[in-house]
Amino acid sequence: MIIQKILFPKEECCSENLMYFRDTENIDGEKNQVVINKGESLSLETYFNAFSVGKWKKYTKISNLEIRMEIKGEVEIKVEHAIGKKNDDKMYVARTPKEKEKAMSVTWEDAGFKMERSGDEYILTVDTLYDEGIVYPVITAVSDDVVFLGGSYETIIDESKLNSIDIAYCICTFKREKELTRNVNKILDSIINNPENPLYDHAEVYISDNGHTLTNDMFSSDKIHLFENKNYGGAGGFTRTMIESVFYRTGKKFTHVILMDDDIDFDEEVLVRTYKLLQLVKDEYKEAYVGGAMMELEERYMQFEYGAKWKGLHLNSFNHEWDVRLRKSVATNDEFNPVNYTGWWYCCIPTSTITENNLPVPMFIHYDDIEYGQRNSSPDVILLNGICVWHPYGENKQPISMNYYDERNIMIAMSGSGFREDTAHIIDHLSRIVTRDVMRYKYEAAQNCFKGFEDFYKGPEYFMNLNPEDNHKELCSNNYKFEDPDGIDLSKMRSKRYEEYPKFIPQLELLCHLLPSFKKLQVVSEIDIGYGFFAKNIYFYDRGKQKGYMLTRDIKKTIACLKEYRRLVKMIREDDGKIMDRWEEAKKEYTSLQFWEKYLGLK
């Protein structure tokens, strides 16, 4: 049984050779072949083509492993085993991918194996299924013009032991017709209309059209289900697809749903790898989530997140900003991390956990995946090298309306989660957020933050009667407008992605803000953590959009924000956690199917 095909780079998906093969440059992705010159080697110690042996052993029923390869010419072959560990103390202060690589330690050893050859086919039977780490072959050319033509990792297993798997791919979309059409057609061409694919007749697509811009004749297949939905955000859209695929489904039931963002890009083989994993997963992990790493669309070798851990006001994105082309990154990325949720850009959820009393919170957007994930992530979240999607990553493009959702929703998520923070920590969090926004001259962003806290403290009764679409329109009315950088000297921009900025000390930053301006303009980019001290204006530039927006220092607005901050601090202290008890009790209602049917206007 093939459990992982060896992949080749392809222009339409990912052309980063070092994510597929190492130690040679003679790679032809179109022909699916690699030429190895005499005396040279080809290593599969890469993100897509190494095998995560420790995780396959822990989570699945496999008891043996074979590597099959097609190679023309005479070669010598060995199999290596690598285990990577990260030094968390050094990783904490590392900024660049190279610095992060220095915080990794990897041990390599030769793995025992037996080899059979039949013509151009090589079959390697690996002696040991290791408890951790990765295994991969290294091929050295003995003759001239050796050609590697692909292969796969396989296991021998009784098919009666395989789990029966049927998947609903669930997509929430809002006016992204181009991206949605591309991704659905990928699934149609590679799976639904392809009898050769293992997923054939085991997958369908459910789409929530929040923007009301799609038509039923866009996709000519009875396995593409399209539903016009209220624009109640990602939470509303994804929950609608859950309801339609799990509760309203007639006929054969799905075992899993995979939530996918509409604007991602992915290799179709990722869907097959997920399916093979689910077929083989052990009984004790049948309710485990399977997550996909988020890779950056603009720099496809850069990993944004490989699972995360949320606890109260603290969020740890694992292996953030790792360059997975680097050799040490491959084995170290596969290290087990204490993950308790994975993002809904690609998240596989067993339908057995989606019950009439266990649906997401109607948060509109942001923290909906975090709250639902940590609520249901037992027994584990499974992540594997090579299961990933590429997602757009922006520097300064997040609209300030998100400040409202971030602050309101993190408080909702804490209620009933077991991760409650005390009053002092909540006030400290508010202080840092407000100081950050004021220092960036983002006074409107600070006001949205205040509104998020205030709406939370109005209680769940107010929340459940709030029209989310109207509320979102009001929040978006203050979003900053991106314009062309006419007259802006971008050469003076602080544009290094990992530039070292001064340590953020709220009291000191606020004092600097009250001092006179000594320069007219500060231009900033990237992750927007450089503060324009003593500048009258700050221009925030987004390289993806090639546009930006200008903000101006305003002492009156600063004072207004400080007054509002003092009022909220007083309110938080007087409440002292009582409102969270009400939210915890109310969650039982607004995570129910009965609530969601009324909320979305379903029959």
C-alpha positions as a printed Julia matrix, in Angstrom:
603×3 Matrix{Float64}:
   0.0    0.0     0.0
   1.44   3.38   -1.02
   1.31   5.8     1.9
   3.49   8.63    0.62
   4.52   9.35   -2.96
   7.85  11.0    -3.69
   6.98  14.41   -5.12
   8.69  16.62   -7.68
   8.64  20.42   -7.8
   6.19  21.93  -10.25
   5.89  25.48  -11.45
   2.16  25.84  -10.87
   2.45  24.81   -7.23
   5.95  25.04   -5.75
   9.25  25.23   -7.61
  11.55  25.32   -4.58
  13.87  22.4    -5.41
  15.29  22.15   -1.87
  11.84  21.33   -0.53
  11.96  18.14   -2.64
  15.57  17.07   -3.3
  18.98  17.88   -1.89
  22.58  17.81   -3.2
  21.8   18.16   -6.91
  20.44  20.81   -9.26
  19.61  18.6   -12.26
  15.9   18.44  -11.42
  13.21  18.41  -14.09
   9.83  18.81  -12.45
   7.93  18.64  -15.74
   9.39  15.24  -16.63
   9.42  14.03  -13.0
  13.08  13.08  -13.08
  16.43  13.96  -11.54
  19.75  13.4   -13.31
  22.63  12.4   -10.99
  26.14  12.74  -12.35
  28.71  10.07  -11.59
  30.11  10.47   -8.07
  27.29  12.79   -7.01
  24.45  12.02   -4.61
  20.76  12.72   -4.36
  19.25  13.01   -0.88
  15.55  12.97   -0.01
  16.17  14.63    3.35
  13.6   17.29    2.48
  10.3   18.71    3.67
   8.14  16.87    1.12
  10.13  13.67    0.55
  11.49  12.52    3.91
   9.26  10.11    5.84
   8.06  11.04    9.36
   8.68   7.58   10.76
   8.19   8.47   14.44
   4.76   9.97   13.87
   3.61   7.23   11.53
   4.63   4.69   14.16
   2.87   6.52   16.99
  -0.38   7.36   15.25
  -0.94   4.56   12.72
  -1.15   0.78   12.41
   1.88   0.35   10.15
   4.37  -2.27   11.33
   6.74  -2.24    8.35
   8.12   0.23    5.82
   9.35  -0.13    2.26
  10.86   2.47   -0.03
  10.31   1.76   -3.73
  12.22   3.76   -6.33
  12.72   3.68  -10.07
  16.33   4.49  -11.03
  18.09   4.08  -14.37
  21.83   3.43  -14.07
  24.14   1.99  -11.46
  23.89   3.44   -7.96
  24.76   2.91   -4.34
  21.96   3.49   -1.85
  21.79   4.03    1.88
  18.96   4.94    4.22
  19.5    7.56    6.92
  17.63   8.27   10.14
  17.65  11.8    11.59
  16.26  13.21   14.85
  16.01  16.97   15.33
  15.63  18.89   18.59
  15.33  22.6    19.2
  16.91  24.57   22.02
  13.92  26.64   23.14
  16.05  29.19   25.0
  18.12  29.96   21.91
  15.09  29.76   19.63
  13.33  32.41   21.71
  15.91  35.1    20.85
  16.64  33.92   17.29
  15.19  36.22   14.65
  16.36  35.06   11.22
  15.92  31.53    9.8
  19.7   31.07    9.93
  19.77  32.03   13.61
  16.91  29.63   14.25
  18.8   26.86   12.47
  21.68  27.4    14.91
  19.25  26.7    17.75
  18.56  23.24   16.28
  20.57  20.09   16.91
  20.23  17.06   14.66
  21.71  13.58   15.02
  22.15  11.41   11.94
  22.77   7.67   11.68
  22.62   5.02    9.02
  19.45   2.95    9.15
  19.56  -0.77    8.54
  17.67  -2.05    5.49
  17.46  -4.9     3.0
  17.46  -4.2    -0.72
  16.01  -6.03   -3.71
  16.41  -4.98   -7.32
  14.37  -5.89  -10.38
  15.59  -4.04  -13.44
  15.23  -0.34  -12.69
  13.09  -0.9    -9.57
  14.73  -0.85   -6.14
  12.83  -2.06   -3.06
  14.32  -1.11    0.32
  12.82  -2.73    3.43
  13.71  -0.63    6.48
  14.7   -2.75    9.5
  13.39  -0.46   12.26
  10.37   1.77   12.74
  11.96   4.41   14.95
  10.04   6.11   17.77
  10.93   9.58   16.5
  12.52  11.4    13.65
  12.59  10.91    9.88
  14.04   8.37    7.45
  14.98   8.91    3.81
  17.18   7.38    1.1
  20.44   8.83   -0.23
  21.39   7.72   -3.77
  24.95   7.97   -5.11
  25.61   7.57   -8.85
  28.21   4.94   -9.75
  27.74   5.22  -13.53
  27.24   8.25  -15.79
  23.84   9.85  -16.34
  21.92   8.12  -13.58
  18.25   9.14  -13.71
  15.95   9.05  -10.67
  12.32   8.63  -11.82
  10.4    8.73   -8.57
   9.0    6.28   -6.08
   7.04   5.97   -2.87
   7.02   4.92    0.77
   4.83   1.85    1.24
   3.62  -0.59    3.87
   2.29  -4.14    3.71
  -0.99  -4.44    5.61
  -4.18  -6.49    5.54
  -6.75  -4.29    3.78
  -9.43  -5.46    6.19
  -7.61  -3.44    8.87
  -7.97  -0.16    6.96
 -10.4    2.45    8.25
 -13.27   3.36    5.94
 -12.88   7.08    5.23
 -15.15   9.6     3.48
 -14.29  13.29    3.49
 -16.22  16.51    2.98
 -13.98  19.41    1.93
 -15.63  22.44    3.52
 -14.85  25.9     2.14
 -16.13  29.27    3.34
 -15.81  31.96    0.68
 -16.54  35.66    0.37
 -16.16  37.21   -3.1
 -13.06  35.25   -4.08
 -14.43  33.6    -7.19
 -11.05  33.23   -8.92
  -9.27  31.5    -6.03
 -12.29  29.35   -5.16
 -12.76  28.18   -8.75
  -9.08  27.25   -9.0
  -9.15  25.17   -5.83
 -12.46  23.41   -6.47
 -11.36  22.52   -9.98
  -8.18  21.03   -8.53
 -10.3   18.73   -6.38
 -12.59  17.93   -9.32
  -9.8   17.12  -11.74
  -7.5   15.23   -9.37
 -10.03  13.4    -7.19
 -13.75  13.55   -7.97
 -13.41  12.96  -11.73
 -10.29  10.76  -11.5
 -10.97   7.03  -10.95
  -7.21   6.44  -10.52
  -7.08   8.57   -7.36
  -7.42   6.69   -4.01
  -9.93   9.35   -2.9
 -12.23   8.75   -5.88
 -15.79   8.25   -4.65
 -14.66   9.12   -1.11
 -14.79  12.94   -1.26
 -17.23  15.76   -1.91
 -17.07  19.54   -1.59
 -19.33  21.81    0.5
 -19.16  25.57   -0.11
 -20.67  28.36    1.98
 -21.12  31.41   -0.25
 -21.1   34.31    2.22
 -20.73  36.9    -0.55
 -23.73  35.75   -2.64
 -21.67  35.93   -5.85
 -21.66  32.27   -6.95
 -24.1   30.32   -9.09
 -25.09  26.67   -8.96
 -23.9   26.03  -12.51
 -20.28  27.01  -11.77
 -19.27  23.39  -11.19
 -20.79  20.54  -13.19
 -20.78  17.84  -10.52
 -23.36  16.51   -8.1
 -20.54  16.21   -5.56
 -20.06  19.97   -5.33
 -22.63  21.43   -2.93
 -23.08  25.2    -2.88
 -25.08  27.1    -0.24
 -25.86  30.8    -0.16
 -25.23  31.87    3.43
 -25.59  34.96    5.56
 -22.33  36.9     5.76
 -21.65  35.93    9.33
 -17.92  35.56    8.84
 -15.69  32.52    8.72
 -17.33  31.05   11.83
 -20.76  31.31   10.19
 -19.55  29.91    6.88
 -17.59  26.96    8.23
 -20.37  26.06   10.67
 -22.86  26.12    7.79
 -20.75  23.58    5.89
 -20.52  21.43    9.04
 -24.29  21.49    9.44
 -24.94  20.65    5.78
 -22.33  17.87    5.56
 -22.93  16.27    8.96
 -26.54  16.88   10.05
 -28.39  17.48    6.75
 -26.48  14.89    4.75
 -28.55  12.02    3.37
 -27.05   8.71    2.31
 -23.48   7.73    3.09
 -22.11   9.66    6.07
 -18.78  11.43    6.11
 -16.17  10.36    8.63
 -14.26  13.67    8.44
 -14.59  17.25    7.33
 -11.58  19.24    6.16
 -12.03  22.97    6.62
 -10.13  24.94    3.96
  -9.73  28.66    3.3
 -10.84  29.79   -0.14
  -7.59  31.63   -1.0
  -5.03  28.92   -0.22
  -2.91  27.04   -2.75
  -2.08  23.37   -2.3
  -0.6   20.32   -3.97
  -3.35  17.78   -4.62
  -1.12  15.04   -3.19
  -1.54  16.63    0.26
  -5.19  15.56    0.18
  -4.13  11.99   -0.65
  -1.52  11.93    2.14
  -4.17  13.02    4.62
  -6.52  10.29    3.38
  -3.85   7.58    3.68
  -3.06   8.69    7.22
  -6.76   8.5     8.17
  -7.06   5.02    6.65
  -4.27   3.78    8.89
  -4.76   5.77   12.1
  -4.99   3.71   15.29
  -8.32   3.41   17.11
  -7.09   5.53   20.04
  -6.38   8.43   17.65
  -9.51   8.22   15.5
 -10.8   11.46   17.03
  -7.51  13.3    16.61
  -7.37  16.37   14.41
  -5.02  16.41   11.43
  -3.6   19.84   10.68
  -1.84  21.38    7.74
   1.13  23.69    8.21
   0.65  27.2     6.85
   3.35  28.14    4.37
   3.65  31.69    3.05
   2.31  32.15   -0.46
   4.82  34.86   -1.38
   7.87  32.9    -0.13
   6.8   29.3    -0.44
   9.7   27.88    1.54
   8.8   29.95    4.61
   6.66  28.27    7.25
   4.33  30.59    9.11
   2.9   28.07   11.58
   3.15  24.35   12.29
   0.36  24.01   14.8
  -0.04  26.2    17.86
  -0.79  26.21   21.57
  -3.26  28.62   23.08
  -3.59  29.27   26.79
  -5.5   32.32   27.95
  -3.81  35.47   26.7
  -0.8   33.55   25.41
  -0.51  32.1    21.92
   2.52  30.13   20.75
   2.79  29.47   17.02
   5.22  26.59   16.65
   8.13  26.75   14.23
   7.18  30.23   13.07
   9.27  31.71   10.22
  11.25  28.55    9.59
  12.91  28.17    6.21
  12.14  24.51    5.51
  14.78  24.36    2.74
  17.47  24.34    5.43
  18.73  20.86    6.22
  18.38  21.0    10.01
  14.85  22.38    9.7
  13.53  19.19    8.12
  14.13  16.78   11.02
  13.61  19.43   13.72
  10.29  20.52   12.23
   9.08  16.97   12.74
   9.66  17.11   16.5
   6.54  16.56   18.62
   5.14  19.84   20.0
   2.38  20.33   22.62
  -0.14  21.57   20.06
  -3.77  22.11   21.11
  -5.24  23.57   17.93
  -4.51  24.04   14.24
  -5.77  26.76   11.92
  -8.79  26.38    9.68
  -6.78  27.14    6.54
  -6.5   23.3     6.47
  -7.96  21.4     9.4
  -9.27  17.84    9.36
 -11.94  17.16   12.01
 -13.58  13.77   12.71
 -17.35  14.12   12.36
 -17.79  12.05   15.52
 -16.79  15.18   17.49
 -19.27  17.43   15.64
 -22.46  16.95   17.63
 -25.68  18.88   18.11
 -24.25  20.37   21.3
 -20.71  20.9    20.11
 -20.55  23.43   17.28
 -18.27  26.5    17.01
 -18.9   29.81   18.75
 -20.43  32.45   16.41
 -17.42  34.78   16.71
 -17.65  35.98   13.08
 -13.88  35.79   12.54
 -10.66  35.23   14.53
 -10.27  32.86   17.49
 -13.16  30.69   16.28
 -10.69  27.99   15.19
  -8.65  28.45   18.37
 -11.63  28.12   20.7
 -13.14  25.13   18.88
  -9.77  23.47   18.41
  -8.68  23.53   22.04
 -12.19  22.41   23.05
 -11.92  19.29   20.86
  -8.22  18.61   20.27
  -8.03  15.57   22.56
  -6.48  13.06   22.11
  -4.0   14.86   19.87
  -3.34  17.08   16.87
  -1.41  15.25   14.16
   1.0   17.24   12.01
   3.37  15.8     9.41
   6.06  17.28    7.21
   4.61  17.69    3.73
   0.98  18.19    4.77
   0.66  21.92    4.22
  -1.02  24.69    2.26
   0.25  28.05    1.04
  -1.64  31.07    2.31
  -1.28  34.8     1.63
   0.73  36.56    4.3
   0.55  40.34    4.63
   2.73  42.78    6.49
   0.45  45.69    7.31
  -2.7   44.65    5.53
  -4.8   43.39    8.44
  -7.77  45.77    8.74
  -8.2   47.47   12.07
 -11.64  45.9    12.41
  -9.73  42.77   13.46
  -8.67  44.53   16.66
 -12.28  44.33   17.78
 -12.56  40.6    17.06
  -9.18  39.76   18.54
  -9.97  41.36   21.89
 -13.64  40.42   22.17
 -13.12  36.86   20.99
 -10.09  36.04   23.11
 -12.18  36.93   26.16
 -15.05  34.75   24.92
 -12.63  31.89   24.25
 -11.23  32.09   27.78
 -14.71  31.72   29.28
 -15.23  28.06   30.06
 -11.9   26.99   28.59
  -9.97  26.36   31.8
  -7.53  29.03   30.62
  -8.96  32.04   32.42
  -6.62  34.87   33.26
  -7.02  36.94   36.41
  -8.0   40.62   36.38
  -4.42  41.89   36.68
  -3.3   39.96   33.59
  -6.3   41.14   31.58
  -5.53  44.76   32.43
  -1.86  44.26   31.57
  -2.88  42.8    28.21
  -5.19  45.76   27.51
  -2.39  48.17   28.48
   0.05  46.67   26.0
  -2.45  46.56   23.15
  -3.53  50.17   23.63
   0.02  51.45   24.05
   1.08  49.62   20.89
  -1.72  51.17   18.83
  -1.27  54.68   20.21
   2.47  54.5    19.54
   1.74  53.63   15.92
  -0.78  56.49   15.69
  -3.48  53.87   15.13
  -6.05  55.62   17.27
  -8.98  54.07   15.4
  -7.48  50.64   16.0
  -7.33  51.39   19.72
 -10.98  52.44   19.67
 -11.91  49.12   18.02
  -9.98  47.37   20.78
 -11.98  49.29   23.4
 -15.24  48.37   21.68
 -14.26  44.71   21.65
 -13.74  44.71   25.42
 -16.89  46.73   26.02
 -19.07  44.38   23.95
 -17.68  41.41   25.85
 -18.55  43.02   29.19
 -22.08  43.74   27.95
 -22.57  40.02   28.29
 -23.68  37.06   26.16
 -27.25  38.34   25.92
 -26.09  41.39   23.98
 -23.77  39.22   21.86
 -26.47  36.78   20.81
 -28.81  39.58   19.73
 -26.13  41.48   17.81
 -26.45  41.47   14.03
 -22.92  40.39   13.04
 -23.17  41.66    9.45
 -24.25  45.17   10.46
 -21.68  45.23   13.25
 -18.92  44.23   10.83
 -19.87  46.96    8.35
 -19.65  49.55   11.11
 -16.25  48.27   12.24
 -14.91  48.27    8.67
 -15.94  51.88    8.09
 -12.79  52.98    9.95
 -10.36  50.69    8.12
  -7.35  52.48    6.67
  -7.37  53.03    2.9
  -4.35  51.8     0.98
  -2.98  54.2    -1.61
  -0.02  54.32   -4.0
   3.19  55.56   -2.33
   3.41  58.71   -4.43
   6.12  61.0    -3.1
   7.26  58.45   -0.48
  10.95  57.54   -0.46
  10.73  53.79    0.1
  14.52  53.5     0.16
  14.4   54.88    3.71
  11.95  52.23    4.85
  12.86  49.96    7.75
  12.32  46.97    5.54
  14.46  44.16    6.86
  12.14  41.35    7.76
  14.0   40.42   10.9
  15.34  43.84   11.86
  16.15  44.22   15.54
  13.87  46.86   17.02
  14.13  48.35   20.51
  12.55  46.29   23.25
   8.91  47.24   23.81
   8.51  48.92   27.22
   5.02  50.53   27.41
   5.83  53.27   29.9
   8.95  54.36   28.01
   7.19  54.27   24.64
   4.37  56.44   25.94
   6.85  58.97   27.37
   8.59  59.18   23.97
   5.23  59.73   22.33
   4.57  62.83   24.42
   7.89  64.44   23.47
   8.16  66.77   20.43
   8.45  65.41   16.86
  11.96  65.76   15.44
  11.32  64.31   11.98
   8.49  64.6     9.51
   8.11  60.99    8.33
   9.01  57.43    9.32
   8.41  54.68    6.74
   7.92  51.17    8.11
   7.17  47.77    6.65
   7.16  44.07    7.45
   5.56  43.01   10.7
   4.94  46.56   11.79
   6.8   46.52   15.09
   9.05  49.51   14.45
   7.8   52.58   16.29
   8.12  55.99   14.68
   9.49  57.78   17.72
   9.58  61.56   17.34
   8.04  61.38   13.82
   5.01  63.47   12.9
   3.81  60.87   10.36
   4.22  57.14    9.87
   3.72  55.53    6.46
   2.86  51.82    6.65
   3.8   50.03    3.45
   2.68  46.57    2.34
   4.98  45.05   -0.28
   2.38  42.55   -1.43
  -0.11  45.28   -2.29
   2.68  47.73   -3.21
   0.57  50.3    -1.44
   0.36  51.8     2.01
  -1.4   54.27    4.28
  -0.3   57.37    6.16
  -1.05  58.04    9.82
  -0.4   61.27   11.7
   0.47  61.87   15.31
  -2.4   63.47   17.23
  -1.97  64.31   20.93
  -5.7   65.01   21.39
  -6.56  61.54   20.14
  -3.87  60.11   22.4
  -5.45  61.75   25.44
  -8.91  60.54   24.37
  -7.6   56.98   24.13
  -6.03  57.22   27.6
  -9.33  58.41   29.09
 -11.19  55.53   27.48
  -8.51  53.15   28.72
  -8.96  54.34   32.33
 -12.73  53.83   32.08
 -12.32  50.27   30.84
  -9.76  49.41   33.53
 -12.24  50.52   36.16
 -14.97  48.38   34.59
 -12.71  45.28   34.44
 -11.69  45.66   38.09
 -15.27  46.05   39.27
 -16.39  42.96   37.35
 -13.52  40.76   38.64
 -14.41  37.72   36.54
 -18.18  37.56   37.15
 -19.04  38.12   33.48
 -16.99  35.08   32.45
 -19.26  32.85   34.52
 -22.24  34.1    32.5
 -20.4   33.53   29.22
 -19.45  30.01   30.26
 -23.05  29.13   31.0
 -24.31  30.73   27.79
 -21.86  28.77   25.62
 -24.06  25.71   26.07
 -26.77  27.51   24.12
 -24.88  29.27   21.34
 -22.79  26.23   20.4
 -25.92  24.14   19.79
 -27.42  23.13   16.46
 -30.75  24.65   17.53
 -29.09  28.06   18.02
 -27.17  27.91   14.76
 -30.24  26.97   12.72
 -32.05  30.03   14.05
 -28.95  32.23   13.75
 -28.38  31.35   10.08
 -32.08  31.21    9.21
 -32.04  27.52    8.26
 -35.2   25.46    7.92
